[in-house]
Amino acid sequence: MTFMPETPKFHVSKGDNKKAAASLQRLRGENYDVTDELERIQLEYEREKAAGTITFRELLTKPLYYKPFITMQFMFFFQQFGAINVVMFYVQEIFNDAGTDLDPGANKEFKMFKDYKRIVQHLLFRSECFHS
């Protein structure tokens, strides 16, 4: 990552708007007017800064934060252990056994999910870094 330039947002966070403009100009090209986009980045940064941050302790102790946090953790847990992976693996057979004429292979989102799943499986289970 040493050859990657800093992002305009990074430069704005450091208070260096000239470098932010130069970085944005490099990303967008010489014929692009970066003033509007740079203003939006600055406004977004100021909004994020004004919103503040919370600590991990606040996340676990304040009801405003821990209620949605715990709800999402349960949702993630039940999604993973709710057999959705099994259903997606056998969806073609499920469709065939159900006697439907729908073809899940023709659905663009389903194909994208299958490709994504195949890539993740390849990276996790066939990668040489895991087989040492």
Secondary structure, DSSP 4 states (H G I P E B T S, - for coil): -TTSPPPHHHHHHTT-HHHHHHHHHHHH-TTS--HHHHHHHHHHHHHHHHH----HHHHHH-HHHHHHHHHHHHHHHHHHTTTHHHHHHTHHHHHHHTT----GGG-HHHHHHHHHHHHHHHHHHS-GGG--
